[in-house]
Amino acid sequence: MRAASVIDLLAIGFSRRESDVALAEPMARKALQRFGSLKSLGEAGATDLTAATGLENFEVLRAQALIEIGRRCAKNNRGEITSIDSPDDVFELLSYLQGEKREHFVAILLDAKSQVMRVANIHIGTLTASIVGPREVFREAIRDGASSIIVAHNHPSGDPSPSPEDVEVTHKLIEIGQMLDIPVLDHIIIGERRALSLREGIEFGGQVGSNRINFARESTGYARSAGGGAWPLPEAGPARG
């Protein structure tokens, strides 16, 4: 199946029986041309899919279910990154947040060797200091015995520039982390194909792994931040409209 093209896979998904696959290929090609990409096709509603393919209601539902299975498998495929040394590692670990239509706030729980223990989902929705409070974030870290954390969230607009709310939340988390001796090493904002490290005040992205910064060797790096010292934040962008 790995060698199959997108058209082949769609044709199989659109088919009831093996004998239908060849007949479904033109339908699959037309659907992909209509929506422009597999991502857009997966986000299409049942009515649009029916109009583009001529499939019946249950056939459309089955195709959507298969696409959703693939999407969820991709989101759960996070085992390759086991340690965090740089913002690029965070971007790669959480790349599944790109394109999400709602904000997802997560905390990466790290052990004493900066190994990823797990990614804790904290909140889905608009980010404010009153909703994403230290209690919700550090409850997960304390329960799992994390030595430090990195928090991150996505901007559905695709622009990773920090808002005043982002900076306010980060200040509060840093302060509580120092008190609990569970330092917040960074806050990463994920946009479309790029992200921003609030700790470094730099934007990065593009091809995953490019412009890698080895923080383990830098005085400002994650590995040297175990003491929980304060770190400067960039100026915030405009408030969300």
C-alpha positions as semicolon CSV with decimal commas, in nm:
position;residue;x (nm);y (nm);z (nm)
1;M;0,000;0,000;0,000
2;R;0,292;0,239;0,061
3;A;0,373;0,232;-0,310
4;A;0,017;0,321;-0,409
5;S;-0,052;0,670;-0,541
6;V;-0,304;0,906;-0,385
7;I;-0,537;0,838;-0,678
8;D;-0,508;0,462;-0,619
9;L;-0,584;0,500;-0,250
10;L;-0,882;0,726;-0,312
11;A;-1,016;0,487;-0,575
12;I;-1,000;0,201;-0,325
13;G;-1,174;0,416;-0,065
14;F;-1,447;0,508;-0,312
15;S;-1,507;0,144;-0,412
16;R;-1,743;-0,115;-0,270
17;R;-1,572;-0,413;-0,434
18;E;-1,236;-0,488;-0,591
19;S;-1,396;-0,486;-0,934
20;D;-1,506;-0,124;-0,879
21;V;-1,155;0,017;-0,828
22;A;-1,076;0,073;-1,196
23;L;-1,410;0,249;-1,245
24;A;-1,349;0,466;-0,938
25;E;-1,010;0,597;-1,056
26;P;-1,155;0,872;-1,282
27;M;-1,382;0,971;-0,992
28;A;-1,084;0,990;-0,756
29;R;-0,884;1,196;-1,005
30;K;-1,175;1,436;-1,055
31;A;-1,222;1,477;-0,679
32;L;-0,854;1,554;-0,624
33;Q;-0,856;1,809;-0,906
34;R;-1,175;1,965;-0,770
35;F;-1,039;2,021;-0,419
36;G;-0,675;2,078;-0,510
37;S;-0,515;1,871;-0,234
38;L;-0,577;1,569;-0,016
39;K;-0,603;1,798;0,286
40;S;-0,879;2,008;0,126
41;L;-1,058;1,695;0,012
42;G;-1,048;1,561;0,367
43;E;-1,199;1,884;0,499
44;A;-1,479;1,890;0,241
45;G;-1,835;1,838;0,355
46;A;-2,052;1,547;0,249
47;T;-2,253;1,762;0,006
48;D;-1,942;1,884;-0,175
49;L;-1,798;1,534;-0,193
50;T;-2,121;1,397;-0,334
51;A;-2,132;1,670;-0,598
52;A;-1,769;1,611;-0,696
53;T;-1,778;1,231;-0,705
54;G;-2,137;1,120;-0,751
55;L;-2,103;0,886;-0,454
56;E;-2,406;0,796;-0,248
57;N;-2,442;0,914;0,111
58;F;-2,299;0,608;0,284
59;E;-2,015;0,581;0,032
60;V;-1,919;0,942;0,109
61;L;-1,937;0,866;0,480
62;R;-1,709;0,566;0,436
63;A;-1,456;0,771;0,239
64;Q;-1,459;1,045;0,503
65;A;-1,409;0,783;0,775
66;L;-1,102;0,643;0,599
67;I;-0,953;0,991;0,557
68;E;-1,019;1,067;0,924
69;I;-0,846;0,744;1,028
70;G;-0,540;0,853;0,830
71;R;-0,548;1,199;0,988
72;R;-0,566;1,059;1,340
73;C;-0,288;0,811;1,273
74;A;-0,069;1,099;1,153
75;K;-0,145;1,298;1,467
76;N;-0,052;1,006;1,689
77;N;0,271;0,934;1,502
78;R;0,490;1,128;1,742
79;G;0,723;0,855;1,864
80;E;1,023;0,954;1,651
81;I;1,111;1,256;1,865
82;T;1,221;1,128;2,205
83;S;1,431;1,421;2,329
84;I;1,410;1,797;2,292
85;D;1,724;2,002;2,225
86;S;1,588;2,290;2,018
87;P;1,272;2,465;1,898
88;D;1,300;2,265;1,575
89;D;1,248;1,948;1,776
90;V;0,931;2,095;1,925
91;F;0,811;2,202;1,580
92;E;0,867;1,852;1,444
93;L;0,701;1,687;1,743
94;L;0,393;1,911;1,721
95;S;0,375;1,958;1,345
96;Y;0,031;1,796;1,350
97;L;-0,104;2,122;1,500
98;Q;-0,044;2,305;1,172
99;G;-0,372;2,371;0,996
100;E;-0,590;2,312;1,302
101;K;-0,888;2,548;1,295
102;R;-0,894;2,594;1,673
103;E;-0,614;2,676;1,914
104;H;-0,464;2,376;2,093
105;F;-0,252;2,444;2,402
106;V;-0,021;2,158;2,502
107;A;0,261;2,093;2,746
108;I;0,557;1,873;2,662
109;L;0,661;1,699;2,982
110;L;1,035;1,632;3,005
111;D;1,243;1,421;3,241
112;A;1,581;1,520;3,386
113;K;1,757;1,422;3,061
114;S;1,520;1,626;2,842
115;Q;1,353;1,307;2,722
116;V;0,990;1,345;2,623
117;M;0,764;1,177;2,875
118;R;0,444;1,270;2,694
119;V;0,253;1,557;2,535
120;A;-0,031;1,670;2,761
121;N;-0,332;1,836;2,599
122;I;-0,426;2,129;2,824
123;H;-0,690;2,331;2,640
124;I;-0,865;2,369;2,306
125;G;-1,002;2,712;2,221
126;T;-0,904;3,077;2,255
127;L;-0,596;3,125;2,473
128;T;-0,639;3,355;2,774
129;A;-0,465;3,371;3,109
130;S;-0,791;3,295;3,289
131;I;-0,853;2,974;3,091
132;V;-0,498;2,839;3,058
133;G;-0,384;2,879;3,417
134;P;-0,082;2,735;3,597
135;R;-0,302;2,484;3,780
136;E;-0,405;2,307;3,460
137;V;-0,052;2,304;3,319
138;F;0,147;2,204;3,626
139;R;-0,106;1,949;3,749
140;E;0,000;1,731;3,457
141;A;0,371;1,794;3,521
142;I;0,347;1,715;3,892
143;R;0,139;1,403;3,835
144;D;0,396;1,263;3,591
145;G;0,701;1,379;3,788
146;A;0,831;1,600;3,506
147;S;1,158;1,786;3,563
148;S;1,073;2,065;3,319
149;I;0,816;2,152;3,056
150;I;0,785;2,326;2,722
151;V;0,445;2,471;2,640
152;A;0,317;2,531;2,291
153;H;0,006;2,626;2,102
154;N;-0,096;2,689;1,744
155;H;-0,233;2,998;1,573
156;P;-0,506;2,895;1,327
157;S;-0,433;3,212;1,126
158;G;-0,093;3,066;1,037
159;D;0,092;3,370;1,179
160;P;0,301;3,270;1,484
161;S;0,350;3,627;1,610
162;P;0,274;3,641;1,986
163;S;-0,034;3,823;2,109
164;P;-0,055;4,008;2,444
165;E;-0,247;3,708;2,579
166;D;0,035;3,475;2,474
167;V;0,292;3,685;2,659
168;E;0,072;3,719;2,969
169;V;0,015;3,345;2,992
170;T;0,386;3,279;2,946
171;H;0,488;3,521;3,224
172;K;0,251;3,351;3,467
173;L;0,373;3,003;3,378
174;I;0,739;3,101;3,414
175;E;0,673;3,251;3,759
176;I;0,487;2,946;3,890
177;G;0,740;2,711;3,733
178;Q;1,019;2,879;3,928
179;M;0,823;2,839;4,252
180;L;0,755;2,470;4,185
181;D;1,107;2,400;4,057
182;I;0,959;2,281;3,728
183;P;1,104;2,535;3,486
184;V;0,923;2,638;3,170
185;L;1,197;2,609;2,908
186;D;1,011;2,770;2,620
187;H;0,676;2,861;2,471
188;I;0,650;2,772;2,103
189;I;0,381;2,924;1,884
190;I;0,310;2,714;1,577
191;G;0,191;2,874;1,255
192;E;0,167;2,742;0,902
193;R;0,506;2,595;0,805
194;R;0,679;2,816;1,060
195;A;0,685;2,874;1,432
196;L;0,820;3,115;1,690
197;S;1,017;3,053;2,007
198;L;0,914;3,304;2,271
199;R;1,230;3,225;2,464
200;E;1,463;3,305;2,176
201;G;1,242;3,564;2,011
202;I;1,316;3,402;1,675
203;E;1,095;3,267;1,403
204;F;1,192;2,944;1,239
205;G;1,040;2,678;1,020
206;G;1,033;2,574;0,660
207;Q;1,185;2,232;0,617
208;V;1,184;2,050;0,948
209;G;1,532;2,031;1,094
210;S;1,667;2,333;0,905
211;N;1,851;2,610;1,090
212;R;1,888;2,383;1,390
213;I;2,023;2,550;1,704
214;N;2,202;2,317;1,942
215;F;2,075;2,461;2,267
216;A;2,261;2,198;2,469
217;R;2,585;2,385;2,387
218;E;2,457;2,739;2,428
219;S;2,430;2,938;2,749
220;T;2,068;3,016;2,664
221;G;1,989;2,657;2,572
222;Y;1,727;2,424;2,709
223;A;1,983;2,200;2,881
224;R;2,135;2,495;3,069
225;S;1,793;2,621;3,182
226;A;1,726;2,361;3,449
227;G;1,774;2,620;3,720
228;G;1,455;2,789;3,609
229;G;1,597;3,137;3,561
230;A;1,382;3,403;3,398
231;W;1,414;3,463;3,027
232;P;1,320;3,770;2,823
233;L;1,011;3,772;2,606
234;P;0,968;3,944;2,270
235;E;0,719;4,224;2,235
236;A;0,365;4,109;2,179
237;G;0,175;4,162;1,860
238;P;-0,174;4,310;1,842
239;A;-0,456;4,163;2,044
240;R;-0,673;3,907;1,873
241;G;-0,973;4,047;1,698
